[in-house]
Amino acid sequence: MTYFLPSLMLLALVAGIFTGYPVAFLLAGLSVLFMLLGDIALPSFALITSRIFGAVLENWILAAIPLFIFMGIMLDKSKVANKLLTELEALFGGKPGGMGLAVVIIGIVMAASTGIIGASVVLMGTLALPMMLKQGYDKTVAIGTVLGSGTLGILIPPSIMLVVFGDVMQIPIGDLFAGALIPGLMLGGFYALYIMYVAITNPKKVPAGPKPSAGSRGKLLLRLCMNLVIPGVLISSVLVSIVVGVATPTEGAAIGAFGAMALAFFSRELSWKVLVASLKETCLTTGMILVLAIGATAFSLIFKRIGGQSMIEDAAGMLGHSPYMVILAIMLLMFVLGFFLEWIEISFLVLPLFAPIVAGLDFGDAFANQNEVMIWFALLVAINLQTSFLTPPFGYALFYLKGIAIPGITTIDIYRGVAPIVLLQLLGVVLVALFPAIALWLPGKF
């Protein structure tokens, strides 16, 4: 009965999630309820208030979140993706799978520029999905390509999720950005290989589009380079300034936000209406993240006070002395939680409980120092949590696509299309777990 209350608290959380009640308020309410059940002195609740203000609301690192969100929205408004998709479609014309490859490339560009899953999936679903289906693409292949490419934004820097991870786990955000770059591009490469495999084995599923004339191909390449240069310079300047330590994450995000607004202005897409709508969306998204952070802070503090941390440590100890078994168990738990929770809830709720356990594991000579262990673990979680957008019943990317999909696209079509993408993402987790250098090579160069 030692762990009756923390177990009951977790069960109450799971039950509350299935009711559809907002998770942030559920976390806060359960913290108050179990503070009373655990006979914790009421003045102890003042500790929660101080942690909320000290660790969340007064945290300058978290100030980068609204700036990165605003940067992404402004780049979306500048219609960079629209221009690139049109030109890439023409460039890859005449080859099976050409449009699918164009969508993957656009997904990588959008991931580095917006980092907002909802915006990327809706944009790709609105622009690319109808074009792919009109060209005769198999529905499941087209859906999987759009969803896989659209969810890269949560991993490829500058990623809002990595900013949150850096704050929660006390890891330099520049190291996380550098470490996530190769795994993110690796996943993009997997999606491209998937398209090429289908093109080779069953080209009827990814038919070729109209072939461009010989004279127009050079002009297409020129326009493509011009449309890639400006956003490329903006994104790389933000990333490099943060990774090499020239600017803090907040300063880099501010530069990116200003540059994105300037790009929208010179693209003649910036207006008072667009600016107000972008600010409103930024405030709503930031508010959602902060409210969840507040609720999770209260929940984790009370959970630890009633013995939750000891319960988790004992459960980890039951897995034996192998640190890799502990990592495997955590990854399986994260994957299952992704069926029911968003990455935000998992980041603020679960990571603070498991990060100290991972920090105390002995990996022998596999890592140079503890910082490498934590970067590796954080990126394993980040790759894993991409699946939370794509796994039913609460995969938000599935909802986004279903909401804007043209008639004839069923929920079963979406589930079939996303299955190979989830498998490729899990393959990414396995490869980074087996070969930590994929995530640690680049941070080691700075």
Buried (B, 14 or more C-beta within 10 A) or exposed (E): EEBEBBBBBBEBBEEBBEEEEBBBEBBBBBBBEBBEBBEBEEEEBEBBEEBBEEBBEEBEBBBBBBBBBBBBBBBBBBBBBBBBBBBBBBBBBEBBBBBBBBBBBBBBBBBBBBBBBBBBBBBBBBBBBBBBBEBEBBBBBBBBBBBBBBBBBBBBBBBBBBBBBBBBBEBBBBBBBBBBBBBBBBBBBBBBEBBBEBBEEEEEBBBBBEEBEEEEBEEBEEBBEEBBEBBBEBBEBBBBBBBEEEBBBBBBBBBBBBBBBBBBBEBEBBEEEBBEEBEEBBEEBBEBBBBBBBBBBBBBBBBBBBBBBEBBBEEBEEBEEEBBEBBEBBBEBBBEBBEBBBBBBBBBBBBBBBBEBBBEBEBEEEBEEEBBBBBBBBBBBBBBBBBBBBBEEBBBBBBBBBEBBEEEBEEEBBBBBBBBBBEBBBBBBEBBBEEBEBBBEBBEEE
